[in-house]
Amino acid sequence: MPSILIQNGTILDPSRALQRKGDLLIVDGRISEAIPIKAERTIDASGCYVVPGLIDIHVHFREPGDEEEETIASGAAAAVAGGFTTVCCMPNTKPALDNEGLIEFVCREGERVGLCNVHPIGAITKGREGKELAEIGSMQQRGAIAFSDDGVGVADASVMRKALQYAKMFDAVIMQHCEEPTLSGGSMHAGLVSTALGLGGIPAEAEQLMIARDLLLNRTIAGRYHVQHISTAWSVELIRQAKRNKHNVTAEVAPHHLLLTDENCRTFDTNYKMNPPLRTAADVAACIEGVKDGTIDCLATDHAPHLAEEKELEFPYAPFGIISIECALSLYIKALVEPGHIDWMKLIDLMSTRPAQIVSLDRGTLAEGAIADVTIIDPNHEWTVDVEQFKSFSRNCPFNGWKLKGRATHTIVDGQVKWELTA
């Protein structure tokens, strides 16, 4: 494995609250403080940030079952092109990742592809049907990094309580798609815009009720509970209050819930259809405030590929979901750094160090001896999102044509350059 010397960059390492200009050496796939006579490869990072590899704990790579939309190979290629060295794949595949054989399949396919670290998230319940717990213990032994029925919430309170209790035995993370099913069924946020458009709505209470219920269930269990893709102001407040009361809870937010609102749906463009849906400007402001004050722990894309012909259906009938992993870093810069809500150190903490901590990965640091997952970012690189250039198989991205600033230039995984930006 060739040694790599990254020169003249600004090193940002939130795990040690370290920010300094200097060089970073990689030897045998690890971060090294030794100074070689001559590294086998030198990368000039002048004007760039050198940071721990970015981690996305919420992606959909569709394999097995919908390989025409995305595969582990195409998803991993998209991830490294976005600066991500590690991804965690949701279990709503066909069949669902609800047994050790399928967990092992995803792990082995990720290793075979060899681009980024691919970790499967196992289903909480068998078939993601919300009725009977899946084999959480055996799936964790085979490589499941966490557990979720993402795409649907676990509606039965008794089943969810058992899941929290059982997962705690293995110190496993339960990730919840918070949506009360009796309030779902619409195609966008329930409010003034949905009424004007004549579209069925999903009220904010659908998310908030399930968060409130789960926090109550977990109050005495104290298991590791994670709220996925938070989207409403009161959801943020529920998490804030729970943290003040020392509850064991973490939360994530996606780029579209920081940059878009339900007003975008007036175009009837199905690339603005996702679940949870785009909310109001007040909800966006609350999510940003949650990032600023630490209520929201990390940033995750919810990368959800779909075929063009599916997204070409009428709004009520098109599937939920968009892709953004290849432009997510730039979108977070636009939403959070450029307006001055957070600084670069905080951004990298939200995109690397904290996600690693949430799912207990030995990543998210540039400390001596750490595995050399490194992302180099040019904060001044200006570019325009072009979905036709994406590595992903799918093109359902509402940010196509956006002019953005800041982009990964090199993605290094386990000490090897897996992607670099070309002119």
C-alpha positions as MATLAB code, in Angstrom:
seq = 'MPSILIQNGTILDPSRALQRKGDLLIVDGRISEAIPIKAERTIDASGCYVVPGLIDIHVHFREPGDEEEETIASGAAAAVAGGFTTVCCMPNTKPALDNEGLIEFVCREGERVGLCNVHPIGAITKGREGKELAEIGSMQQRGAIAFSDDGVGVADASVMRKALQYAKMFDAVIMQHCEEPTLSGGSMHAGLVSTALGLGGIPAEAEQLMIARDLLLNRTIAGRYHVQHISTAWSVELIRQAKRNKHNVTAEVAPHHLLLTDENCRTFDTNYKMNPPLRTAADVAACIEGVKDGTIDCLATDHAPHLAEEKELEFPYAPFGIISIECALSLYIKALVEPGHIDWMKLIDLMSTRPAQIVSLDRGTLAEGAIADVTIIDPNHEWTVDVEQFKSFSRNCPFNGWKLKGRATHTIVDGQVKWELTA';
ca = [
       0.000    0.000    0.000;
       1.671    3.251   -1.097;
       2.438    5.945    1.431;
       0.680    9.274    0.811;
       1.786   12.706    1.978;
      -0.919   15.370    1.934;
       0.826   18.736    1.984;
      -0.077   22.359    2.705;
      -3.687   21.754    3.740;
      -5.639   22.923    6.778;
      -6.264   19.878    8.960;
      -9.642   19.819   10.699;
     -10.162   17.040   13.234;
     -13.239   17.518   15.461;
     -12.371   14.377   17.446;
      -9.434   16.337   18.924;
     -10.744   19.883   18.373;
      -7.686   20.307   16.144;
      -7.325   22.913   13.430;
      -3.889   23.605   11.999;
      -2.113   24.111    8.722;
       0.342   21.395    7.889;
       0.934   17.991    6.341;
      -0.737   14.641    6.905;
       1.062   11.360    6.288;
      -0.563    8.018    5.524;
       1.530    4.853    5.861;
       0.183    1.308    5.525;
      -3.383    2.568    5.569;
      -2.975    4.441    8.858;
      -2.418    8.019    9.923;
       1.249    8.444   10.835;
       3.196   11.217   12.512;
       6.503    9.947   11.159;
       8.113   12.053    8.439;
       9.303    9.945    5.499;
      12.257   10.794    3.337;
       9.930   10.565    0.361;
       6.323    9.421    0.200;
       5.289    7.319   -2.780;
       2.572    9.840   -3.587;
       2.238   13.505   -2.702;
      -1.033   15.459   -2.852;
      -0.950   19.241   -2.742;
      -3.890   20.387   -0.590;
      -3.134   24.108   -0.702;
      -6.277   26.079    0.050;
      -8.116   22.900    1.050;
      -9.391   21.306    4.230;
      -8.084   17.849    5.143;
     -10.727   16.123    7.254;
     -11.756   12.689    8.543;
     -13.636   10.781    5.861;
     -17.283   11.797    5.591;
     -19.858    9.304    6.883;
     -23.486    8.982    5.768;
     -25.539    6.811    8.110;
     -28.688    6.850    5.956;
     -28.569    5.690    2.325;
     -30.625    3.387    0.107;
     -28.557    1.367   -2.353;
     -31.527   -0.836   -3.415;
     -29.582   -4.089   -3.642;
     -30.921   -6.760   -3.453;
     -34.123   -6.358   -5.447;
     -34.087   -3.054   -7.317;
     -30.666   -3.097   -8.944;
     -31.967   -1.100  -11.905;
     -32.285    1.901   -9.531;
     -28.999    1.466   -7.667;
     -26.526   -1.223   -6.739;
     -23.976   -1.341   -3.976;
     -21.341   -0.724   -6.662;
     -23.040    2.326   -8.206;
     -24.005    3.681   -4.804;
     -20.463    3.331   -3.512;
     -19.156    5.109   -6.605;
     -21.603    7.943   -5.982;
     -20.580    8.070   -2.317;
     -16.851    8.486   -2.924;
     -17.601   11.078   -5.631;
     -19.364   13.035   -2.892;
     -16.450   12.712   -0.470;
     -17.988    9.933    1.642;
     -15.753    7.119    2.861;
     -18.437    5.243    4.814;
     -22.143    4.633    4.233;
     -24.840    2.733    6.131;
     -27.458    1.043    3.920;
     -31.118    0.942    4.922;
     -32.918   -2.428    4.949;
     -35.939   -1.624    2.749;
     -34.614   -3.789   -0.060;
     -36.458   -6.692   -1.729;
     -36.248   -8.859    0.296;
     -35.711   -6.757    3.393;
     -32.405   -7.079    5.238;
     -33.969   -9.019    8.103;
     -31.657  -12.018    8.483;
     -27.984  -12.762    8.851;
     -27.602  -14.128    5.321;
     -28.680  -10.873    3.709;
     -26.572   -8.826    6.113;
     -23.566  -10.910    5.150;
     -24.394  -10.444    1.453;
     -24.276   -6.650    1.741;
     -21.027   -6.763    3.704;
     -19.352   -9.059    1.187;
     -20.605   -7.085   -1.812;
     -19.294   -3.885   -0.269;
     -15.913   -5.521    0.219;
     -15.939   -6.873   -3.334;
     -16.682   -3.450   -4.802;
     -13.883   -2.004   -2.696;
     -14.687    1.696   -2.992;
     -16.020    2.809    0.383;
     -16.934    1.164    3.665;
     -20.458   -0.244    3.269;
     -22.306   -1.193    6.453;
     -25.788   -2.746    6.393;
     -28.555   -1.695    8.757;
     -30.779   -4.622    9.694;
     -34.565   -4.539    9.875;
     -36.150   -4.200   13.299;
     -38.993   -6.542   12.371;
     -39.314   -9.478   10.016;
     -40.127   -8.259    6.534;
     -40.357   -4.749    7.992;
     -43.983   -5.611    8.751;
     -43.905   -4.290   12.307;
     -45.255   -7.494   13.841;
     -42.403   -9.745   14.968;
     -38.847   -8.825   15.898;
     -36.138   -9.853   13.448;
     -33.015  -11.643   14.711;
     -31.223   -8.528   15.906;
     -28.482  -10.370   17.778;
     -27.425  -12.654   14.937;
     -27.583   -9.834   12.396;
     -25.333   -7.687   14.554;
     -22.831  -10.539   14.797;
     -22.736  -10.713   10.977;
     -22.135   -6.999   10.533;
     -25.368   -5.032   10.989;
     -24.346   -1.596   12.252;
     -27.822   -0.582   13.521;
     -31.504   -1.488   13.097;
     -34.427    0.260   11.394;
     -37.622   -0.439    9.474;
     -36.958    2.748    7.491;
     -39.653    3.598    4.993;
     -42.197    2.828    7.682;
     -42.218    3.376   11.418;
     -42.780    0.583   13.918;
     -46.433    1.366   14.626;
     -47.115   -1.171   17.377;
     -45.965    0.292   20.696;
     -45.533   -3.170   22.215;
     -43.249   -4.269   19.378;
     -41.239   -1.058   19.614;
     -40.827   -1.450   23.363;
     -39.544   -5.002   22.869;
     -37.177   -3.796   20.152;
     -35.676   -1.157   22.440;
     -35.294   -3.675   25.258;
     -33.817   -6.381   23.056;
     -31.434   -4.056   21.224;
     -30.113   -2.723   24.513;
     -28.865   -6.218   25.354;
     -26.479   -5.888   22.393;
     -25.843   -2.140   22.804;
     -27.408   -1.790   19.358;
     -28.868    1.405   17.896;
     -32.555    1.526   16.994;
     -33.176    4.014   14.181;
     -36.802    5.032   13.755;
     -38.636    6.393   10.722;
     -41.107    8.408   12.770;
     -44.492    8.374   11.072;
     -47.796    7.450   12.692;
     -49.464    5.335    9.961;
     -53.020    6.416   10.773;
     -51.984    9.973    9.862;
     -50.003    9.072    6.737;
     -51.218    8.314    3.235;
     -50.756   11.756    1.714;
     -48.133   12.830   -0.771;
     -46.834   16.089    0.752;
     -46.950   18.199    3.920;
     -50.491   18.856    5.111;
     -51.002   22.600    5.067;
     -51.992   25.589    3.006;
     -50.010   24.499   -0.065;
     -51.401   20.948   -0.135;
     -54.922   22.353    0.189;
     -54.323   24.782   -2.665;
     -52.915   22.019   -4.867;
     -55.618   19.512   -3.975;
     -53.081   16.957   -2.782;
     -53.437   14.696    0.227;
     -51.279   15.781    3.129;
     -49.080   14.197    5.786;
     -49.420   16.312    8.940;
     -46.472   17.250   11.110;
     -48.179   15.406   13.951;
     -47.551   12.090   12.189;
     -43.845   12.514   12.911;
     -44.203   14.177   16.276;
     -46.572   11.595   17.779;
     -44.226    8.710   17.080;
     -41.207   10.581   18.433;
     -43.116   11.447   21.610;
     -44.318    7.848   22.025;
     -40.855    6.370   21.515;
     -39.244    8.812   23.930;
     -41.758    7.741   26.566;
     -41.152    4.065   25.818;
     -37.400    4.533   26.051;
     -37.473    6.737   29.155;
     -36.794    3.845   31.542;
     -35.204    1.450   29.029;
     -32.534    4.014   28.048;
     -31.617    2.176   24.868;
     -29.763    3.854   22.010;
     -32.575    5.542   20.075;
     -31.998    7.542   16.898;
     -34.559    9.698   15.073;
     -34.147    9.582   11.312;
     -34.628   12.515    8.896;
     -36.236   14.934   11.363;
     -38.384   17.535    9.600;
     -40.675   19.541   11.883;
     -40.185   22.317   14.421;
     -41.949   20.493   17.228;
     -39.973   17.304   16.506;
     -36.809   19.301   17.117;
     -38.271   20.652   20.349;
     -39.206   17.153   21.540;
     -35.616   15.997   21.020;
     -34.297   19.150   22.704;
     -36.433   18.569   25.784;
     -35.491   14.875   25.887;
     -31.802   15.721   25.832;
     -32.274   18.232   28.639;
     -33.797   15.363   30.614;
     -30.747   13.176   29.817;
     -32.598   10.758   27.524;
     -30.456    8.532   25.310;
     -31.514    9.992   21.965;
     -29.803   11.251   18.807;
     -31.206   12.733   15.599;
     -30.280   13.446   11.996;
     -31.455   15.902    9.339;
     -31.227   15.691    5.540;
     -30.142   18.480    3.152;
     -33.577   18.881    1.573;
     -35.137   19.647    4.952;
     -32.645   22.492    5.366;
     -32.985   24.034    1.898;
     -36.466   23.329    0.494;
     -40.065   23.860    1.619;
     -43.516   22.638    0.626;
     -43.748   25.698   -1.621;
     -41.471   23.830   -4.050;
     -44.251   21.307   -4.607;
     -46.323   23.944   -6.423;
     -44.438   22.900   -9.571;
     -45.828   19.341   -9.230;
     -42.241   18.190   -9.873;
     -42.048   14.777   -8.204;
     -38.377   15.350   -7.409;
     -39.778   17.399   -4.531;
     -41.707   14.416   -3.210;
     -40.034   12.700   -0.275;
     -40.962   11.192    3.073;
     -40.983   12.887    5.488;
     -42.239   15.578    3.145;
     -40.890   19.059    2.655;
     -42.312   21.199    5.442;
     -42.762   24.942    5.978;
     -40.160   27.694    6.186;
     -40.685   27.754    9.965;
     -39.834   24.054   10.145;
     -36.672   24.622    8.088;
     -35.616   27.422   10.448;
     -36.238   25.172   13.453;
     -34.145   22.356   11.950;
     -31.295   24.797   11.321;
     -31.558   26.029   14.899;
     -31.469   22.399   16.053;
     -28.211   21.909   14.182;
     -26.764   25.084   15.667;
     -27.565   24.252   19.302;
     -26.632   20.565   19.095;
     -30.156   19.135   19.315;
     -29.568   17.511   15.923;
     -26.460   15.333   16.100;
     -25.559   14.593   12.508;
     -26.287   15.154    8.834;
     -27.480   12.300    6.604;
     -28.641   12.320    2.989;
     -31.456    9.731    2.864;
     -30.148    9.033   -0.667;
     -33.129    7.291   -2.316;
     -32.765    6.402   -6.027;
     -35.777    5.811   -8.303;
     -36.241    5.139  -12.000;
     -37.150    8.068  -14.247;
     -40.379    6.397  -15.346;
     -41.455    6.074  -11.713;
     -40.844    9.739  -10.990;
     -42.676   10.687  -14.198;
     -45.960    9.496  -12.695;
     -48.467   12.051  -11.391;
     -47.516   13.510   -8.016;
     -49.837   11.355   -5.853;
     -48.625    8.154   -7.515;
     -44.887    8.764   -7.813;
     -42.650    7.168   -5.164;
     -41.133    9.154   -2.324;
     -37.416    9.885   -2.392;
     -34.559   11.825   -3.964;
     -30.820   11.422   -4.422;
     -28.175   13.857   -3.176;
     -25.117   11.981   -1.927;
     -22.908   13.385   -4.721;
     -23.779   16.993   -3.908;
     -24.695   16.739   -0.204;
     -21.469   18.267    1.104;
     -21.977   21.353   -1.056;
     -25.644   21.556   -0.045;
     -24.732   21.519    3.651;
     -22.170   24.236    3.006;
     -24.881   26.312    1.325;
     -27.459   25.689    4.046;
     -25.266   25.966    7.133;
     -21.756   27.336    6.559;
     -22.306   30.114    4.018;
     -25.075   31.793    6.073;
     -22.834   31.587    9.175;
     -24.989   29.169   11.157;
     -22.010   26.886   11.884;
     -18.297   26.847   11.095;
     -16.293   24.258    9.181;
     -15.211   22.399   12.315;
     -18.840   21.916   13.329;
     -19.761   20.806    9.801;
     -17.127   18.069    9.783;
     -18.179   17.005   13.265;
     -21.761   16.589   11.981;
     -20.643   14.730    8.860;
     -17.911   12.498   10.253;
     -17.065   12.381   13.949;
     -20.608   12.316   15.356;
     -21.988    9.806   12.822;
     -19.094    7.478   13.679;
     -19.929    7.777   17.364;
     -23.646    7.152   16.834;
     -23.062    3.818   15.082;
     -19.885    2.948   17.043;
     -17.417    3.000   14.159;
     -13.645    3.397   14.634;
     -13.634    6.235   12.098;
     -14.188    9.978   12.143;
     -10.728   10.919   13.390;
      -7.264   11.811   12.082;
      -5.474   10.791   15.259;
      -2.151    8.958   15.116;
      -2.686    5.306   14.174;
      -6.276    5.803   13.021;
      -7.531    4.094    9.875;
      -6.762    6.497    7.045;
     -10.200    7.499    5.844;
      -9.612   11.064    4.663;
     -11.545   13.590    2.591;
      -9.888   16.643    1.047;
     -12.267   19.542    0.434;
     -11.760   22.651   -1.646;
     -14.096   25.211   -0.011;
     -13.795   27.615   -2.942;
     -14.519   25.201   -5.775;
     -17.550   26.470   -7.689;
     -19.586   23.984   -9.681;
     -23.037   23.293  -11.092;
     -24.952   20.133  -10.240;
     -25.453   18.039  -13.381;
     -27.327   14.800  -12.764;
     -26.142   13.409  -16.085;
     -22.634   13.330  -14.616;
     -23.686   11.424  -11.496;
     -22.221    8.003  -10.747;
     -25.592    6.913   -9.377;
     -27.855    4.938  -11.705;
     -30.739    7.311  -10.932;
     -31.358   10.986  -11.672;
     -34.173   11.988   -9.258;
     -32.438   15.031   -7.784;
     -34.224   18.374   -7.188;
     -30.896   20.177   -7.034;
     -30.031   19.656  -10.693;
     -28.710   22.935  -12.103;
     -27.939   24.473   -8.713;
     -24.713   26.478   -8.571;
     -22.804   25.461   -5.455;
     -19.523   26.245   -3.761;
     -17.233   23.765   -2.032;
     -16.523   20.190   -3.092;
     -14.447   17.150   -2.226;
     -11.325   16.846   -4.374;
      -9.994   13.525   -3.029;
     -11.630   10.627   -1.196;
      -9.181    8.307    0.544;
     -10.453    5.034    2.031;
      -8.232    2.766    4.124;
      -5.209    4.679    2.885;
      -6.044    4.392   -0.825;
      -7.274    7.156   -3.115;
     -10.649    5.927   -4.359;
     -11.769    9.096   -6.119;
     -10.282   12.432   -7.132;
     -11.762   15.425   -8.859;
     -10.531   15.965  -12.396;
     -10.635   19.259  -14.267;
];
